[in-house]
Structures are given as structure tokens and as C-alpha cells.
């Protein structure tokens, strides 16, 4: 085969193999992408359904709280619950989900009938607590299970997508080897048509490399430079795509943080707004009571705590070590959460040594850690339970344990319990444990969490006592 005819033959063979490879790659990519889009859509729909159920549950809990305080003007909150139920019915797309949604709506309609028949009656509150709220919980649990199934399907699709690209890569590598072999054989047969000009071998070191010239019958422009330019463009596109993906991941993390903070701030503001609106609409009933003011103060403190957690994560405060007593720090933290524990019917049992436990630490930051752990425990026991707080000396350190009787640490959260944004709560930004662990480690201690054999979770703080500071 002459060198003149070789490029055309090579182009023909290359074109056939490239067409086959392109067709197989496009087929695999289109199929796997359609599967990925389908599973992603299902996952997004399930996330939206669970969010709507969580919002409805929050509104029902607020309604129960207002019932317990004897508030009579509940129409705004009734409308809010109806709006959430309408959204749930709109998003329901499965038979079981539609049945659960219908039960929640019917239960709430029955509660409204009881309320309108006898406003303020205990029967309405009892029905709301024992029927409507559990029905909403069953709907939320169903949506959570659907999300887990959708996530597993999404992961399976991504795995198939990875294997598909591996298959395409193997096919491309095989085609490349075959073409390379054909090219080598053709060049060997056409080597007599090449004019090779080799410089003096003894003078090659430190000199320009020898050049290889290819005699051509025509004077068409060389295509290697164009190919190099195209490769450079593809590499730049891939690098730009990688930068876009990283930027999207950062934006997603920021969006997750912003959404969590917005939800954390919106709920207490809604409670405060309802109390203020109630006082303004019914001035004859008198000003806000001490209970209402206490609730407003607590909700504002909750907002402040959320913002403080974010600031502590973004800009850790410097430790101000003094000689302090762990028992006193713990008691002050308990006083901050005792009111909420009473509202949730949670029994708090405190077991502290009779004499002080001296530490060289920052009492404000340690109190923040204890409050975070207590609040996390209360979040797991919304309908009551037991919370144990104990301190035990052991050698050169003291161990402070927070035990609850909640649902425990979910298996999917346990491996990344102390990572940023790791949370399974409908509210919260997933930074409390991260900040707490950093504070404890700054004091030379450790923080760990695990599930108890009998149910619930335990978080333990290990700190060096005064005179026994750990490295």
C-alpha cells in the first residue's frame, strides 16, 4: 500500500470504528441518563412530600401548644394547617400516600367540627393530639421510607452509570489498540515512501531533535495542529465543567445551610407573631401574659442560639480559661432547658457528685456544649421520656453523660455524626454537634455518641480535671 493511499484507508477504518463507538456510547449515555433523571425526579417528589408533611406536623404542634394555653383565636393557624394539607394532597402520587393524606385531612376536618361546635373544648384538643397528629406522623414516616427507597434506587442508577462508562472506556481502548495495530502495520509497509533525515548521532546531545519529514503528493495543510487545538479545547471544557461542578457543590452546601437556618428562624418567629396577633385582635382580653412573654423570650433565645451556632462554626471564639466547677456549669445548662422539658413531659434526672469538679476551662463554651446535647435529647422525645445527666470521675478525667429514651441515632447518620450538615431533622442546620466537638477538643477532651442497648442515645464528654490537663 502506497503512502499516498494510506491516509484514505486509515480514515475509512477510523471512521467506521468511531461511528460504532459513538453509537454505542450515545446509546448507553441516553439510556442511563434517562434512568438517572427518572430516579432523581422521584427522589425530589418524595423530598417535597416529606417536607410538606413535616410542615403540617409543625403547624399541628403549634396548634396543640396554643390549645394548652387556652388561646381562642386559632383561625390563622387553622388556615395554615389547611394550606399544608392542600399541598400534601397535591404532592401525593401513590395509593398509600393518598390514603394517608386523606386520613389526615378527614381527621383535621373532624377536629374543626369539634372546635366549631364547642370552641376551647377539651374534646377537640384530645382528638387533635390522639388522632390528627399521629395520622400526620404516619404520613411523614411513609414519606421518609419512600425517600430511603428512592435514594437507594438513585445510588443503583449511578452505579450502573459508572459501569456503563467503564464499558464504553474498555470498548474505546480496544478500538484504539486495534487501530494502532493497523496503523503500525501500514506504516511499516509504507516505510520506503518516508524520507528520514537524521542528524549526526554524536551531536544530538544538547542539540535539536532530529526531524522526520513525510513526503506528500499534494500540499494540503497538516491536520495535527488542528487536532492539538481541538484536544486543548476539550481539556479546557472539561476543566471548566469540573469548576462548575465544584461551584455547584459549594452553592448546594450554602443553600442547605441557608434553608436550615431559615427554617430554624421561621418557626419561632411564627409563634411570636401568632401571640402578638392574638393580643392585637383581642385587646379587651388584656395584654400579653407572663406565660406569653416567657414563650416570646424563649423563641427569641432560640433564634439567637441558631445564629450563635452558625457564627461559632464560621468563626470559632477564642477560649477564655478560668478555674470553674463542672457541676455549676451543668446546673446552669439544665435551668436553661428545664422549661422545655416540662412542656414535653420529659423527666430530667440529674446525678452530680456532692463536691465540686474543678476544671481549667471556658465555662460559657462548656455550658453551650451541654445545652446543645440536652436540646438534641429533647428533640428526640417530643411526646415525653426520661433524660439522665450524670458526671463520674475516673482517674485524671471526668465523664459527663447525657442519656435519653428517644429513637436513638439513625444508622445512616452514625458514620458522619460529627460532620457539618449531617442531620435527619426537618429543622436544624446540622452544626451543633460539630461546634460542640470542636469546643470539647479545644479543652483537651473528647466527645462521642452512640446508641444504648435498651433504646435511646448516649453522648459522653470526657474532660481533664484541674491539674490533669490532657495534651
Buried (B, 14 or more C-beta within 10 A) or exposed (E): EEBEEBEEEBEEBBEEBEEEBEEBBEEBBEEBEEBBEEBBEBBEBBBBBBBBBBBBBBBBBBBBBBBEEEBEBBEEBBEBBBBBBEBBBEBBEBEEBEEBBBBBBEBBEBBBEBBEEEEEEEEBBEBBBEBBBEBBBEBBEBBBEBBEEBBEBBEEBBEBBEEBBEEBEEBBEEBEEEBEEBBEEBBEEBEEBEEEEEEEEEEEEEEEEEEEEEEEEEEEEEEEEEEEEEEEEEEEEEEEEEEEEEEEEEEEEEEBBEEBBEBBBBBBBBBBBBBEEBBEEEEEEEEBBEEBEEBBEBBEEBBEBBEBBBEBBEEEBEBEBEEBBBBBBBBBBBEBBEEBBEBBEBEBEEEBEEEBBBBBBBBBBBBBBBBBBBBBBBBBBBEEBBBBBBBBEEEEBBBBBBBBBBEBBEEEBBEEBEEBBBBEBBBBBBBBBBBBBBBBEBBBBBBEBEBEEEEBBBBBBBBBBBEBBEE
